[in-house]
């Protein structure tokens, strides 16, 4: 076996600029860039999906607890914080935190008498720990009781900035207005949140509704990473009061999550196309190598070389091209993800894509699956043209030469 491999290598040694040498390089490049494209696509998809989900979870929690009888008015049906999940959540280890909130309808007035309808979300100060990564800037040692946090899109509409004062009108009986200081500007890129929600003190919301400290519109439930599943949903539900309604954030924002699921199909289709092209290239390249080496195959057969030995010679050539190509593809993809995550080389329009840069996230599972599938299909592609060797006869190969 080693002897025949040496014969093949010697046969190529004096033909470094031969056509077969060129197509081997073409094959290596096609495999490496094909794998590179698929890996980078999976990195971008994982990063994009997780970035959007992270923003939604940071603002809304993984689960939302509210009253079953919530109607058109936020005031109608508060939950009792002295019972239900607000007390029982300590029994569930997977829950990281539970944050009460109160929703109020309001009109907000900025400069030049610009008015916008918003939802005033009364929160406790500790809730800001969840969304601090999305706040562009915030005052130091602020007092939440007389201040407000706006989205970047709302601040532009109202023509206000940090440390400016805005006026909020609440439709109570009689109507109530408050002048509040803008202490921070947040930015998610998600219209469902940015265009409607402003954050302020939960104490102000309670005063407006004349509620005591044991009442709230609902609870945001935050769980530890990777523990958001059906079993946990059932456990949370079992620890709520009879009048508390549990809703997963995935269901609350189902349109966004369904859209993210559709992106998986796009990448799968792209992966299939790339792999098919790479497989076709490999079949063509091995076939061309066999045709070019017909004289060598005939010579080896005339010396009594067995079929498996000749098969292995060309199979090893294909394996070598595949391994080198896949190593190069992996290396290039890892370099790109490192550069993008550290230097943000590729940017996006935040208004259309929710984020201002192309996110990439490395997942070892995806990398292994893609490499295994690619390698297996390459092996299959190498095997197909090798069957043609059986059809080459010694007499024909001599004529061919």
QUIRA-V91155 format. One line per field, one symbol per residue. phi: phi as a letter, one per 40 degrees, with the letter a starting at -180 (. if undefined). A space follows every 50 residues. Layout:
phi=???
This chain:
phi=.cccccccccccccbcbccccccccccccccccccdcccccccccccccc cccccccccbgcbbbacdcdbcccccbcbcccagcdcccccbccccabbc abbbcabbbbcffcbbcbbcbcbcccccccbccbccaaccfcbccbbabb ccccccccgbbdgcbbbbbbccbcdbbbcbccbabbabgcddbccbbbba cccccccccfccccbacabcbbbcdgbcacccdcccccbcccbcbbbccd ccbccccccccccdccccccccccccccccccdccccccccccdcccccc cccgccdcccdcdcccccccccccccccccccccccccccccbfcbbbcc cbbgbcaccbbcbcccccccccccccccccccccccdcdcccbdcccccc c
